Amino acid sequence: MSEEDLLGAEDLSVHYPAAPSRAVEGVNIALHAGETLALVGASGSGKSSLARALLLLEPAARGRVWQGAHLLFDSATKKTLSRREERGFRRRFQFVFQEPLASLSPRMRVGELVVEGLVIHGLARGAQLRSRLGELLGLVGLDADIGQRYPHEFSGGQRQRIALARALAVEPELMVLDEPTSSLDAVAAAEIVQLLAHLNQKLGLAYLLVSHDPELVERFSDRVAVMQSGKIVEVAATADLYDAPEHPYTKSWLNAAAARDAAPRASSPKGSPHG
């Protein structure tokens, strides 16, 4: 791995004993500071398993995970992080899950959820903690006075903003976004994408975007890695991949997406908003 790579893996494999096939098999991947790398493919192709393994949230059967030139995990030597090292790693790399309600404790108020990382890592306390809470909520477009309310009181888009504020609290360098808009309606999804782009520019964040949405990927990512049956079959700059895909599976994935997009327009009456 290059020292310039923010995070990466070599020959990474994830196996589930009960599964007939391997979730991730022999993957090489690198993420660069400040970029958005999209990880795409059909459901079950191994996208989420790979993302979780990169963040050491999923045990890998084989391979190595690197942070720059620093080795984090090596199956051959049984290298793993110490508790202290893992604590530092968790600050730098955050995971935002697909369904925010499932990842936000219903027993905790929004304010407690957002600043939990600050408390755990000893980054703020007292008045500073309250001030930081207001800053974080404002950063994701939420009012500072919602801290006493519970997650179930908010819409899906608002809950996703809360999840983002919680991840941003520890000032990470990279966030894994696992299907960040799939549970939202079109308006809320567009607003979240706009917010993510703003955060990328303002904070210099890098993203690993796990998605099956070709339109979102085309608009939002710098590079795309295409997964099929646990393997990465093509990696390219987004514009290059969409203009001239090389692997047959990439072509079929893009063609299927184009067919889905065209279907509603084909059935719309002439002169309609979809025409």
C-alpha positions as CSV (number, residue, x, y, z in Angstrom):
1,M,0.0,0.0,0.0
2,S,1.1,3.6,-0.6
3,E,1.6,6.0,2.2
4,E,-0.8,8.3,0.4
5,D,-3.7,5.8,0.6
6,L,-6.1,6.5,3.4
7,L,-7.2,2.9,3.8
8,G,-6.8,-0.3,1.7
9,A,-6.7,-4.0,1.6
10,E,-4.7,-6.8,-0.2
11,D,-6.1,-10.2,-1.0
12,L,-9.0,-9.6,1.5
13,S,-11.5,-12.4,1.8
14,V,-14.6,-12.8,4.0
15,H,-16.2,-16.3,4.4
16,Y,-19.5,-17.1,6.1
17,P,-19.6,-20.8,7.2
18,A,-23.3,-21.2,6.4
19,A,-23.1,-19.5,3.0
20,P,-22.6,-21.6,-0.2
21,S,-20.2,-19.1,-1.7
22,R,-17.6,-16.7,-0.3
23,A,-18.9,-13.2,0.4
24,V,-15.6,-11.5,-0.5
25,E,-12.7,-13.3,-2.3
26,G,-9.2,-11.9,-2.9
27,V,-10.1,-8.2,-3.1
28,N,-7.4,-5.5,-3.6
29,I,-8.7,-2.0,-3.0
30,A,-7.4,1.4,-1.9
31,L,-9.2,4.6,-0.8
32,H,-7.6,8.0,-1.2
33,A,-7.9,11.0,1.1
34,G,-10.8,13.3,0.2
35,E,-12.3,11.1,-2.6
36,T,-15.6,9.3,-2.9
37,L,-15.2,5.7,-4.0
38,A,-18.4,4.0,-4.9
39,L,-18.7,0.2,-4.3
40,V,-21.4,-1.1,-6.6
41,G,-23.0,-4.4,-7.7
42,A,-26.1,-6.5,-7.3
43,S,-27.5,-7.4,-4.0
44,G,-25.4,-10.2,-2.4
45,S,-22.3,-9.3,-4.4
46,G,-20.3,-8.7,-1.2
47,K,-20.4,-4.8,-1.1
48,S,-21.4,-4.4,2.6
49,S,-19.2,-7.4,3.7
50,L,-16.2,-5.8,2.1
51,A,-17.0,-2.4,3.6
52,R,-17.4,-3.9,7.1
53,A,-14.2,-5.9,6.7
54,L,-12.2,-2.8,5.7
55,L,-13.4,-1.1,8.9
56,L,-12.5,-4.2,10.9
57,L,-16.1,-4.7,11.8
58,E,-16.2,-8.1,10.1
59,P,-13.6,-10.8,10.7
60,A,-11.6,-11.5,7.5
61,A,-10.6,-15.1,6.7
62,R,-7.6,-14.0,4.7
63,G,-5.7,-10.9,3.6
64,R,-4.3,-7.6,5.0
65,V,-5.8,-4.2,5.8
66,W,-3.7,-1.1,5.7
67,Q,-4.0,2.5,6.9
68,G,-1.5,4.3,4.8
69,A,1.8,2.4,5.4
70,H,0.6,1.1,8.7
71,L,-0.6,-2.5,8.8
72,L,-3.8,-3.0,10.7
73,F,-4.6,-6.6,10.1
74,D,-2.7,-9.5,8.6
75,S,-4.2,-13.0,8.6
76,A,-0.8,-14.6,7.9
77,T,0.9,-13.2,11.0
78,K,-2.3,-12.9,13.1
79,K,-1.7,-9.2,13.3
80,T,-4.6,-7.3,14.9
81,L,-5.0,-4.0,16.6
82,S,-4.5,-3.5,20.3
83,R,-7.4,-2.0,22.2
84,R,-5.6,1.4,22.2
85,E,-4.9,1.2,18.5
86,E,-8.5,0.2,17.7
87,R,-9.8,3.2,19.7
88,G,-7.7,5.6,17.5
89,F,-8.8,3.8,14.4
90,R,-12.5,4.1,15.2
91,R,-12.1,7.8,15.5
92,R,-10.7,8.2,12.0
93,F,-13.1,5.8,10.3
94,Q,-16.8,5.9,10.8
95,F,-19.7,3.7,9.5
96,V,-23.1,5.2,8.7
97,F,-25.6,2.4,8.4
98,Q,-28.4,2.0,5.8
99,E,-31.3,2.3,8.3
100,P,-30.5,5.0,10.9
101,L,-33.3,3.9,13.2
102,A,-31.7,0.5,13.6
103,S,-28.4,2.1,14.6
104,L,-29.7,4.8,17.0
105,S,-30.7,3.5,20.4
106,P,-34.4,4.3,21.0
107,R,-33.6,4.7,24.7
108,M,-31.2,7.6,24.2
109,R,-32.1,11.2,23.4
110,V,-30.7,12.7,20.2
111,G,-28.3,14.9,22.2
112,E,-26.8,11.9,24.0
113,L,-26.5,9.9,20.8
114,V,-24.7,12.7,18.9
115,V,-22.1,13.4,21.6
116,E,-21.6,9.8,22.7
117,G,-18.3,9.5,20.7
118,L,-17.0,12.7,22.3
119,V,-17.7,11.3,25.7
120,I,-16.1,7.9,25.0
121,H,-13.0,9.5,23.5
122,G,-12.8,12.3,26.2
123,L,-12.9,15.0,23.5
124,A,-15.3,17.4,25.3
125,R,-17.2,17.8,28.6
126,G,-19.6,20.2,30.3
127,A,-20.3,23.4,28.5
128,Q,-17.9,22.5,25.7
129,L,-20.0,19.3,25.1
130,R,-23.2,21.3,24.8
131,S,-21.6,23.8,22.5
132,R,-20.3,21.0,20.3
133,L,-23.7,19.4,20.1
134,G,-25.2,22.6,18.7
135,E,-22.4,22.8,16.2
136,L,-22.8,19.3,15.0
137,L,-26.6,19.5,14.6
138,G,-26.2,22.8,12.7
139,L,-23.6,21.2,10.5
140,V,-26.2,18.6,9.2
141,G,-29.0,21.1,9.0
142,L,-30.9,20.4,12.2
143,D,-32.0,22.8,15.0
144,A,-29.9,22.8,18.1
145,D,-33.0,22.5,20.4
146,I,-33.9,18.9,19.3
147,G,-31.4,17.3,21.6
148,Q,-34.0,16.3,24.2
149,R,-36.1,14.4,21.7
150,Y,-35.9,10.7,20.7
151,P,-35.0,9.2,17.3
152,H,-38.5,7.8,16.6
153,E,-39.9,11.4,16.7
154,F,-38.2,12.3,13.4
155,S,-38.6,11.5,9.7
156,G,-36.2,9.1,7.9
157,G,-34.2,12.0,6.4
158,Q,-33.9,13.7,9.8
159,R,-32.7,10.5,11.4
160,Q,-30.1,10.1,8.7
161,R,-28.9,13.6,9.5
162,I,-28.7,12.6,13.2
163,A,-26.6,9.5,12.3
164,L,-24.3,11.7,10.2
165,A,-23.9,14.2,13.1
166,R,-23.0,11.3,15.4
167,A,-20.4,10.0,13.0
168,L,-19.0,13.5,12.4
169,A,-18.6,14.2,16.2
170,V,-15.2,12.5,16.4
171,E,-13.9,14.3,13.2
172,P,-13.3,11.2,11.0
173,E,-11.2,11.2,7.9
174,L,-13.4,8.7,6.1
175,M,-17.1,7.6,6.4
176,V,-18.5,4.4,5.0
177,L,-22.0,5.2,3.7
178,D,-24.0,1.9,3.4
179,E,-26.9,2.7,1.0
180,P,-27.4,6.1,2.7
181,T,-30.5,7.0,0.7
182,S,-32.2,3.7,-0.1
183,S,-34.8,4.0,2.8
184,L,-35.7,7.6,2.0
185,D,-38.2,9.2,-0.4
186,A,-36.9,11.1,-3.4
187,V,-36.9,14.5,-1.8
188,A,-35.2,13.4,1.4
189,A,-32.6,11.4,-0.6
190,A,-31.7,14.4,-2.8
191,E,-31.3,16.5,0.3
192,I,-29.0,14.0,2.0
193,V,-26.8,13.7,-1.2
194,Q,-26.5,17.5,-1.3
195,L,-25.5,17.5,2.4
196,L,-22.9,14.8,1.9
197,A,-21.4,16.8,-1.0
198,H,-21.3,19.9,1.2
199,L,-19.6,18.0,4.0
200,N,-17.0,16.6,1.6
201,Q,-16.1,20.1,0.4
202,K,-16.2,21.7,3.8
203,L,-14.4,19.1,5.9
204,G,-12.4,17.3,3.2
205,L,-14.1,14.0,4.1
206,A,-13.5,10.8,2.1
207,Y,-16.4,8.5,1.5
208,L,-16.8,4.8,0.7
209,L,-20.3,4.8,-0.8
210,V,-21.9,1.3,-0.9
211,S,-24.8,1.6,-3.4
212,H,-26.8,-0.1,-6.1
213,D,-28.1,3.2,-7.5
214,P,-26.3,4.0,-10.7
215,E,-27.7,7.6,-10.8
216,L,-26.4,8.4,-7.3
217,V,-23.1,6.8,-8.0
218,E,-22.6,8.8,-11.3
219,R,-23.5,12.1,-9.6
220,F,-21.6,11.7,-6.4
221,S,-18.5,9.5,-6.8
222,D,-15.0,10.1,-8.1
223,R,-14.2,6.5,-8.7
224,V,-16.2,3.3,-9.0
225,A,-15.3,-0.3,-8.0
226,V,-17.7,-2.9,-9.4
227,M,-18.3,-6.1,-7.5
228,Q,-19.6,-9.4,-8.8
229,S,-19.8,-12.6,-6.7
230,G,-17.4,-11.3,-4.0
231,K,-14.7,-10.0,-6.4
232,I,-13.9,-6.6,-7.8
233,V,-14.1,-6.9,-11.6
234,E,-13.5,-3.3,-12.6
235,V,-12.2,-0.1,-11.0
236,A,-12.2,3.2,-12.9
237,A,-12.9,6.9,-12.7
238,T,-16.6,7.4,-12.7
239,A,-16.9,9.3,-16.0
240,D,-14.7,6.7,-17.7
241,L,-16.6,3.8,-16.3
242,Y,-20.0,5.2,-17.4
243,D,-18.7,6.3,-20.8
244,A,-16.8,3.1,-21.7
245,P,-17.3,0.2,-19.2
246,E,-14.9,-2.7,-20.0
247,H,-16.1,-5.7,-18.0
248,P,-19.2,-7.5,-19.3
249,Y,-20.8,-7.4,-15.8
250,T,-20.3,-3.7,-15.6
251,K,-22.0,-3.3,-19.0
252,S,-24.9,-5.4,-17.9
253,W,-25.3,-3.6,-14.6
254,L,-25.4,-0.2,-16.4
255,N,-27.7,-1.5,-19.1
256,A,-30.1,-2.9,-16.5
257,A,-30.2,0.4,-14.7
258,A,-30.8,2.3,-18.0
259,A,-33.7,-0.1,-18.8
260,R,-35.2,0.5,-15.4
261,D,-34.9,4.3,-15.8
262,A,-36.4,4.2,-19.3
263,A,-39.4,2.0,-18.4
264,P,-41.5,4.7,-16.6
265,R,-40.7,7.3,-19.2
266,A,-41.8,4.9,-22.0
267,S,-45.2,4.4,-20.4
268,S,-45.8,8.0,-19.6
269,P,-48.2,9.9,-21.9
270,K,-46.6,12.3,-24.4
271,G,-46.2,15.8,-22.9
272,S,-46.2,14.5,-19.3
273,P,-43.5,15.6,-16.9
274,H,-41.7,12.4,-17.6
275,G,-41.7,12.9,-21.3
